Amino acid sequence: MAPSWRNLSIAFALTVTLVLTALAVLSLRHREARDPLAELVAQLRARLALAGFKSPPNEGLTDLKSRLTARLGPPQAEEGAALVQALEDARYRRTGAALRPAELRELRARVRRFRPLLNGRRADYSASGWADGCALANASSCVQRSAIAFKVGAFARSQPKRLA
């Protein structure tokens, strides 16, 4: 039995419909958009929390800057205010002016270098998985803690965030 034009056109229409439906389902699935500036602000808030400065996640950068300037000593107040101002400028720059990768790397480095000193005490970054506090510990445990912190951080970044 030879295939008729009618049967071929029905098979073709069904195939096209199935392919388009599959493509629509794949394109509409949930994708998580990463916001590198929001991650940097969260890292800064975590550093401040380690030093004893609590900052709620809903606090704006301008309010954070004014509270931080009031709590830090003079040399660090300028550094902290400049860092928060740079994050704020990057966050609220003109529409269409995208953040260049070099600028993002510089902001990441500035957040990493920032060591807040509140109430005369410096945070212990070694206990929280920060590798730069390892100078006081022996080298092998430092490398192990750094590797574990890296693996945990990489795993957490690869997992989708779920809303509670």
C-alpha positions in Angstrom: 0.0 0.0 0.0 1.5 3.3 -1.1 1.2 6.3 1.2 -1.3 8.9 0.0 -0.8 12.6 0.0 -3.5 12.9 2.6 -1.8 10.5 5.0 1.6 12.2 4.5 0.2 15.7 5.1 -1.5 14.5 8.3 1.8 12.9 9.5 3.7 16.1 8.7 1.2 18.3 10.5 1.3 16.1 13.6 5.1 16.0 13.6 5.4 19.8 13.2 2.8 20.3 16.0 4.7 17.9 18.4 8.0 19.6 17.7 6.6 23.1 18.2 4.9 22.0 21.4 8.1 20.5 22.7 10.0 23.7 21.9 7.4 25.9 23.6 7.6 23.8 26.8 11.4 24.0 26.8 11.5 27.7 26.2 8.9 28.5 28.9 10.5 26.5 31.7 11.7 28.5 34.7 15.2 29.9 34.3 16.9 31.6 37.2 18.5 34.9 36.4 21.7 35.7 38.3 22.2 39.2 39.5 25.9 39.6 40.3 25.5 43.0 42.0 22.8 41.5 44.4 25.3 38.7 45.2 28.0 41.3 46.0 25.7 43.2 48.3 24.8 40.0 50.0 28.5 39.2 50.5 29.1 42.6 51.9 26.2 42.2 54.3 27.6 38.8 55.4 31.0 40.4 56.1 29.3 43.1 58.1 27.3 40.5 60.0 30.5 38.6 60.9 31.8 41.8 62.4 28.6 42.3 64.4 26.9 44.8 62.2 23.4 43.5 61.4 21.9 44.8 58.1 18.4 43.6 57.1 18.2 42.5 53.5 15.4 45.1 52.8 17.6 48.0 53.9 18.6 50.2 51.0 22.2 50.9 50.1 21.9 54.6 51.0 20.7 53.8 54.5 23.3 51.1 54.9 26.0 53.6 53.9 24.8 56.2 56.5 24.6 53.6 59.3 27.9 52.1 58.4 29.7 55.5 58.3 28.3 56.3 61.8 29.6 52.9 63.2 33.0 52.6 61.6 36.1 54.5 62.6 37.4 57.3 60.4 39.7 55.4 58.0 37.3 52.5 57.5 34.2 54.8 57.3 35.6 56.4 54.1 36.5 52.9 52.6 33.1 51.5 53.5 31.2 54.5 52.3 33.2 54.5 49.0 32.5 50.7 48.5 28.8 51.0 49.2 28.6 54.1 46.9 30.4 52.2 44.1 27.9 49.3 44.5 25.0 51.8 44.5 26.4 53.6 41.4 26.7 50.2 39.6 23.2 49.2 40.6 21.4 52.4 39.6 23.4 53.5 36.6 21.7 54.7 33.4 19.4 52.2 31.6 21.4 50.6 28.8 24.8 51.2 30.4 25.7 47.6 31.2 28.3 46.8 33.8 31.5 45.7 32.2 33.2 42.5 33.4 36.3 44.5 34.5 34.2 46.7 36.6 32.5 43.7 38.2 35.8 42.1 38.9 37.0 45.3 40.6 33.9 45.4 42.8 34.3 41.8 43.7 37.9 42.4 44.7 36.9 45.5 46.8 34.3 43.5 48.7 36.8 40.7 49.3 39.4 43.2 50.6 37.0 45.1 52.9 37.6 44.1 56.5 35.2 45.9 58.8 36.4 46.7 62.3 33.4 47.4 64.6 33.5 48.0 68.3 37.3 47.4 68.3 37.0 43.9 67.1 37.8 42.4 63.7 35.7 39.5 62.4 37.2 36.0 62.4 37.0 35.2 58.7 38.9 31.8 59.2 36.0 30.3 61.2 33.5 31.2 58.5 35.4 29.6 55.6 37.3 32.7 54.4 40.7 31.5 53.4 42.6 34.7 54.2 42.4 34.0 58.0 44.5 30.9 57.6 47.8 32.5 58.3 47.3 31.7 62.0 46.4 28.0 61.3 48.5 25.3 60.0 48.7 25.0 56.2 47.1 21.6 55.8 43.9 22.4 57.7 43.8 25.8 55.9 43.8 24.2 52.5 41.2 21.7 53.5 38.9 24.4 54.9 39.3 26.5 51.8 38.6 23.5 49.5 35.5 22.6 51.5 34.3 26.2 51.5 34.9 26.5 47.8 33.0 23.2 47.1 30.1 24.2 49.3 29.9 27.7 47.8 30.1 26.3 44.2 27.3 23.8 45.1 25.1 26.5 46.6 25.6 28.7 43.6 24.6 25.9 41.2 21.3 25.1 43.0 18.2 27.1 42.1 16.9 29.4 44.8 13.5 28.4 46.1 11.0 30.8 47.5 9.7 29.9 50.9 
